[in-house]
Amino acid sequence: MEMLGRYRITGRIGSGSFATVYQGHDDTLDVPVAVKVLADNWAANDDVRARFLAEARLLRRLTDERIVGVYDIGTTDRGQPYFVMDLANGGSLEQLRKRPVAPGLALRLCAEATRALEVLHRNQLVHRDVTPGNILLNNTPGGVRVMLADLGVAKSLLDEYRDTMTAGTPAYMALEQANSSQLDQRSDLYSMGAVAYALLTGHPPFPIKTLADLLNRNPAIGPVPIADRLGAPESLDRFFASVLSPDPNRRPQTAAVLASAFDDFAARLPGGDQYAPRPRTATAAGSSGTVPVVPLAPTALLSGSSPASLAPRTETPVSVLDGYLGRGKYQPAKTTESHSVWFWLWIVLSALALGGLVLWLTVYLLTT
C-alpha cells in the first residue's frame, strides 16, 4: 500500500485539472484523512505550486468546523506537494442532487453551507467556485457536519486588483464573474442560490455549460418557477428570482440573510424538521441530537468515477490555467535548442564528404 509520509493511501476520491484527492489513514493517530496531491506534471511550475500551497495555508488559517481543515503538509518522493485534510465520509451535495432529498432538508443543508460562506466573507474572502461538489457532508456522532471545500480559486477582497481572472463553474457562476468585472461576496450568494435550486430540482437553474452560454443568456429570463411542484409558498419563486438575479443589488446582501431565508423556507417544507442548525462550537462526541445521518456514498468516494467526474469538460488548457493562475500569467518557458561540439563536427565533415563526392562525380563524368 502506498505511503505519503506517515499516511497510508487507501483509495482515490477524485481528481481535477491540477490535483488528485486520495482517501488515506493516519496510522499514528488512527484516523481517516483526505490527502490532496498536486499533479506530477504541474509540480515543477512555480506559479501553480504557489497557488496550491496558498490554498493549504488558507484552509489552515480558517479554523471553523464548517470549513475543511488542513492538518499537515509535505512533499512526495517525486517532488509533488500535498496537504492532509478532513475526510468527509458522507459524500457531497452533488450526490444528493442526483437523488433528491426532501426539499426542507435540502434547504437546511444549504443554510449550513451558507454559514460556511459567512466565515469566508468575514475574512474578506470570496470562494468563487461554490458548487454541490464542493460542499461536503461528514457523519459524526453528533450528526451531519456540512463543510465547504476547495478554496483553490478563492480570492481576497483586500487584493489591489479584484478582476484579474475568471474562475468558477459556469452553471453555478454569477454573470459578473464571467464578465471579469469586480465581484464581491454576493457572487458567492448567487452560486449558493444556484446550488439550492439544483438540489430541489436535480439540475442547475439555467441550461449553462460554458462561459459563452452564460455570457449569451438572456438576463431578463429568470429561473423556472418550482414552488407549485414542491408544495411551497409562491414566495419561494420570488426568492429564487432575487438570489439568481444578474444584478447583485437584487440579491440578499449577506450570507447571514441568505442562510436565514433558507431556514425560513425549510421550516415550511417537508424534511425541514430533520436537520437542526449546528451551533458554532462542535457538538461533543456521543451527545444526543436530532440531526439525521446522510447515507454514505462509498462508490463515489473511493472509485473516483462518479457521474460528475465523467461529465465532458469544455475548458481548454489555456482557460484552465487562466482560471487557476490569472489571465495571461502562465508563460511557458522558451525552449532553446543546443547540440554538442561533436554534433556540429559531424555535420561539417558530412557536408565536406558530400561536397567531395559531388565534385569527384562531376570530374569523372566530364573526363569519360
Protein Blocks (a to p, Z undefined) as FASTA:
>chain_A
ZZehjbccfbdfbdcfkbccdddddfknopacddddddfklmmpmklmmmmmmmmmmmmm
mgcfkbccdfbdcddfkopacddddddfkbpaklmmmmccdfklmmmmmmmmmmmmmmmm
mnopafklacfklpccdddfkbccdddehjllgccfkbmblclbccdjfklccfklmnop
acdfklmmmmmmmmmmmmmnopafbdcfbfklmmmpcfkbccddfklmnopafklmmmmm
mmmpcblklpcfbfklmmmmmmmmmmmpghklmpccddfbdcdehiacfbdcddddfklm
mnopafklmpccfbdfklmmmmmnoghkaccddddddddfklmmmmmmmmmmmmmmmmmm
mmmmmmZZ
